[in-house]
Amino acid sequence: MSDKSPTMKNKTTLAIKQKVRFVIVTESSHGQRIDNFLMRELKQVPRTYIYRILRKGEVRVDKKRVKPSRKLLSGERVRIPPLFLPEQQRSKQAPEQLLKQLEQAVLLEDEDIILINKPAGLAVHSGTANPYGLIEAFRQLRPNLNFVELAHRLDKETSGIVILAKNRKALLSLHDLFKSGGIDKYYQALVSGQWTRGKQHIRNRLVKERGRQQKVRVQTSGKLAESIFYPKKIFGETTLMEIKLLTGRMHQIRTQLADKAFPILGDAHYGNFALNREYKKKIGLKRLFLHAFKVRFTLPLSGKQYDQEIPLAPDLITAIAVLSTGK
């Protein structure tokens, strides 16, 4: 009689199992963070598991423990430990319907970058509450691509343009542009209240709150956040705003508008919950009204200029149409 229960036997059968292996860092991965390197090497392994083996020191670079932010150098030797991960904890595959949607959402693609129109409700990467994200789904869609990485992030609830890099040089070049303010990013948002202040350049400092729920708040000891706000049109007690992002802090636009008492409609974290319910019934708005509609930059790597603009997402266009007719 076996001493293993059927449950234990099933878990063993369905687990990802792998012996320790060593990977030499190539030129294409030079300068990449070790956590991102592992996510590419271990495509079916969740981010939480990857950070766990890093934290425990099971991953070594040239025999030394490393932090997730450690950047790799060409020629270094990465030790990837044995893995044991039950099937139910493996990263899930994106459904075919989403893959078709993403294929149609590609706005521009060349040898260096991809511009894609991310739908609202899709996180940019997998996590505890997200079995897959935009980047995992896109890698599933394009398995022939040797390299594709997010150049920046966009909130799960936000729709609009996301930039992907197709090679290491392009990714580093994009990162440099973001740090130097060389990428112009524009958003549209529908806020509660009549914005009569005209153009406003808002500077404040934001700090992440502790706790399980990821939120930020305005605090003098935080990191500098800058945005320029332009009112486009007032609809009764709401205003359609255009925002130029000058820095890229987490929830920056949402926090800055809420701090000025103009919360974005549909915002479950920083908004007015009673108003959210009211406008869900009134104009059919079921999510955060925030849309990344334009990017403009020149990629130093190639000297190529990019200037991409897209309309509001269909559900947001419908909401504005209802406000415009007053019905």
C-alpha positions in Angstrom: 0.0 0.0 0.0 1.4 3.4 -0.9 2.1 5.9 1.9 1.1 8.8 -0.4 -2.5 10.0 -0.4 -4.2 10.5 -3.8 -4.1 14.3 -3.1 -0.3 14.4 -2.5 0.3 12.1 -5.6 -1.8 14.5 -7.7 0.1 17.5 -6.5 3.5 15.9 -7.4 2.3 14.9 -10.8 1.0 18.4 -11.6 4.0 20.3 -10.3 6.6 22.2 -12.3 9.8 20.3 -11.4 13.3 21.4 -12.6 16.8 20.6 -11.6 19.2 23.5 -10.8 20.4 25.1 -13.9 22.9 27.8 -14.8 22.4 30.5 -17.4 25.1 32.8 -18.8 24.0 36.4 -19.3 24.2 37.3 -23.0 24.7 40.8 -24.5 20.9 41.1 -25.1 20.3 40.8 -21.3 23.2 43.1 -20.3 21.8 45.8 -17.9 18.5 43.9 -17.2 17.3 43.5 -13.6 17.5 40.0 -12.3 13.8 39.9 -11.4 12.8 40.8 -15.0 15.5 38.3 -16.3 13.9 35.5 -14.3 10.4 36.4 -15.4 11.5 35.9 -19.0 13.3 32.6 -18.2 10.5 31.2 -16.0 7.5 32.2 -18.1 5.0 29.9 -16.2 6.2 30.9 -12.8 4.2 33.7 -11.0 6.0 36.9 -9.9 5.4 36.1 -6.2 7.3 32.8 -6.5 10.2 34.6 -8.3 10.5 37.2 -5.6 10.3 34.5 -3.0 13.3 32.6 -4.3 15.2 35.8 -4.7 14.4 36.8 -1.1 15.6 33.4 0.2 18.9 33.7 -1.7 18.2 30.6 -3.9 19.1 32.6 -7.0 22.8 33.4 -7.2 24.8 35.6 -9.7 28.4 34.4 -9.8 27.7 32.5 -6.6 26.5 35.6 -4.7 23.0 36.4 -3.4 21.3 39.3 -5.1 18.4 41.7 -4.6 15.6 42.0 -7.2 17.0 45.3 -8.5 20.4 43.9 -9.2 21.4 44.6 -12.9 23.1 41.8 -14.8 26.3 42.1 -16.7 27.2 40.2 -19.9 29.1 37.0 -19.1 27.8 36.6 -15.5 26.5 33.2 -14.4 23.0 33.0 -13.0 22.0 30.0 -10.8 18.3 29.2 -11.1 17.3 26.8 -8.3 15.1 23.7 -8.5 11.4 24.6 -8.8 8.5 22.8 -7.3 5.2 24.6 -8.0 1.8 23.0 -7.9 -0.2 23.3 -11.1 -2.8 25.5 -9.5 -0.1 28.1 -8.8 1.3 28.2 -12.3 0.8 31.3 -14.3 -2.4 30.9 -16.3 -2.6 31.2 -20.0 -4.6 34.1 -21.4 -7.8 33.2 -23.2 -7.9 33.2 -27.0 -10.5 36.0 -27.0 -8.0 38.3 -25.2 -5.2 37.3 -27.6 -7.3 38.3 -30.6 -8.2 41.6 -28.8 -4.5 42.4 -28.2 -3.6 41.6 -31.8 -6.2 44.1 -33.0 -5.0 46.6 -30.3 -1.5 47.0 -31.8 -1.2 50.6 -32.9 2.3 50.6 -34.3 5.2 48.1 -34.5 8.7 48.4 -35.9 12.1 46.7 -35.1 12.4 48.5 -31.7 9.0 49.1 -30.1 5.3 48.2 -30.1 2.6 50.7 -29.2 -0.5 48.9 -28.0 -3.9 50.1 -26.8 -4.4 48.4 -23.5 -8.0 47.7 -22.5 -9.3 48.7 -19.1 -9.4 45.9 -16.6 -6.2 44.2 -17.8 -3.1 44.6 -15.6 0.1 45.2 -17.3 1.7 42.2 -15.6 0.6 39.2 -13.5 0.4 39.3 -9.8 -1.5 37.9 -6.8 -4.9 39.0 -8.1 -4.0 38.8 -11.8 -3.2 35.4 -13.2 -1.8 37.0 -16.4 -1.2 40.6 -17.5 -0.6 42.4 -20.8 3.0 41.4 -21.1 2.4 37.7 -20.4 -0.5 37.6 -22.8 1.5 39.4 -25.5 4.4 37.0 -25.1 1.9 34.2 -25.5 0.5 35.9 -28.6 4.0 36.4 -30.1 6.1 33.4 -28.9 8.5 34.0 -31.8 9.8 37.2 -30.2 13.0 36.7 -28.4 12.6 39.8 -26.4 9.6 41.9 -25.4 9.3 44.0 -22.2 7.2 46.7 -20.7 8.8 50.1 -21.0 6.5 51.6 -18.3 3.3 50.8 -16.4 -0.4 51.7 -16.7 -2.9 51.1 -13.9 -5.1 48.1 -14.4 -8.3 50.3 -14.5 -6.8 52.7 -17.0 -7.1 52.2 -20.7 -4.8 53.5 -23.5 -1.3 53.5 -25.0 1.4 51.3 -23.5 4.9 51.1 -24.9 6.7 47.7 -25.3 10.3 47.3 -26.2 11.5 44.6 -28.6 15.2 44.6 -27.7 17.4 45.5 -24.7 18.9 48.7 -26.3 15.4 50.1 -27.0 14.3 49.3 -23.5 17.2 51.1 -21.9 16.8 54.0 -24.3 13.1 54.3 -23.3 14.0 54.1 -19.6 16.4 57.0 -20.1 13.7 59.0 -21.9 11.2 58.5 -19.1 13.8 59.5 -16.5 14.7 62.7 -18.4 11.2 63.7 -19.3 11.8 63.0 -22.9 8.4 61.2 -23.4 5.3 63.3 -23.6 2.3 61.3 -22.2 -1.2 62.7 -22.3 -4.4 61.5 -20.6 -8.1 62.3 -20.5 -10.2 62.1 -17.4 -13.8 62.9 -16.4 -13.8 64.5 -13.0 -16.5 65.5 -10.5 -16.9 69.3 -10.3 -16.7 72.3 -12.6 -13.0 73.1 -13.2 -12.9 76.8 -13.8 -9.2 77.4 -12.9 -7.9 77.1 -16.5 -4.5 75.5 -17.1 -2.9 74.3 -13.8 0.6 73.0 -13.3 0.4 70.9 -10.1 3.5 69.9 -8.1 3.3 67.9 -5.0 4.9 64.9 -3.3 3.4 61.4 -3.1 4.2 58.5 -0.8 3.0 54.9 -0.9 0.8 53.9 2.0 1.6 50.8 4.0 -0.8 48.0 3.8 -2.1 45.3 1.5 -4.1 47.8 -0.7 -1.7 49.8 -3.0 -2.5 53.4 -2.5 -0.6 56.7 -2.3 -1.2 60.0 -0.6 0.1 63.5 -0.7 2.9 64.0 1.8 5.8 66.4 2.0 8.4 63.6 2.5 7.3 61.8 -0.7 8.6 61.8 -4.2 8.0 64.8 -6.5 5.0 64.4 -8.8 4.2 66.9 -11.6 1.3 67.1 -14.0 -0.3 69.8 -16.2 -4.1 69.9 -16.2 -6.3 71.5 -18.9 -10.1 71.6 -18.8 -11.6 70.5 -22.2 -15.3 70.7 -21.6 -17.7 71.2 -18.7 -20.8 69.0 -18.5 -23.0 70.2 -15.7 -21.3 69.1 -12.6 -18.4 67.3 -14.3 -15.4 68.3 -16.4 -13.5 66.5 -19.1 -9.9 67.1 -18.4 -6.7 66.7 -20.5 -3.5 65.9 -18.5 0.1 66.0 -19.5 2.2 63.8 -17.2 5.6 65.2 -16.3 6.6 62.5 -13.9 5.4 58.9 -13.5 4.4 58.2 -9.9 2.0 55.5 -9.0 -1.7 56.7 -9.2 -0.3 60.2 -9.8 -3.2 61.7 -11.7 -5.8 60.1 -9.6 -4.2 61.3 -6.3 -3.6 64.8 -7.5 -7.1 65.3 -8.8 -8.6 63.8 -5.6 -6.4 66.1 -3.5 -7.8 69.1 -5.3 -11.4 67.9 -4.7 -11.9 66.9 -8.3 -11.9 63.0 -8.1 -12.1 61.0 -11.3 -15.5 59.4 -11.8 -15.4 55.7 -11.4 -12.3 55.7 -9.2 -12.8 53.1 -6.5 -9.7 54.1 -4.5 -9.7 57.9 -4.4 -13.1 58.8 -5.8 -16.5 59.7 -4.4 -18.3 56.3 -4.0 -21.8 57.8 -4.0 -21.1 59.7 -7.2 -19.6 56.7 -8.8 -22.9 54.8 -8.2 -24.9 57.8 -9.4 -22.9 58.1 -12.7 -22.9 54.4 -13.2 -26.7 54.6 -13.4 -26.8 58.0 -15.1 -24.2 57.5 -18.0 -23.4 53.8 -17.7 -19.9 54.4 -16.4 -18.7 51.1 -14.9 -15.0 51.9 -14.5 -12.3 54.5 -13.9 -12.7 57.3 -16.5 -8.9 57.6 -17.3 -7.5 57.1 -20.7 -3.9 57.4 -22.0 -4.6 58.8 -25.4 -1.3 60.3 -26.7 2.4 59.7 -26.6 5.2 61.7 -28.4 8.9 61.1 -28.3 12.1 60.6 -30.3 14.0 57.3 -29.7 17.7 58.2 -29.5 18.6 54.7 -30.5 17.3 55.2 -34.0 16.4 58.9 -34.2 12.9 57.9 -35.2 10.1 60.1 -34.1 6.8 58.7 -32.6 3.6 60.7 -32.3 0.6 58.4 -31.6 -2.9 59.6 -30.7 -6.0 57.5 -30.2 -9.7 58.3 -29.4 -11.3 57.6 -26.1 -12.3 53.9 -25.5 -15.8 53.1 -26.8 -17.4 52.9 -23.3 -16.0 56.3 -22.4 -17.2 57.8 -25.7 -20.7 56.5 -24.8 -20.5 58.1 -21.4 -19.6 61.4 -22.9 -22.3 61.1 -25.5 -24.9 60.7 -22.7 -23.6 63.7 -20.9 -23.7 65.8 -24.1 -27.3 65.0 -24.8 -28.3 65.4 -21.2 -30.4 62.3 -21.3 
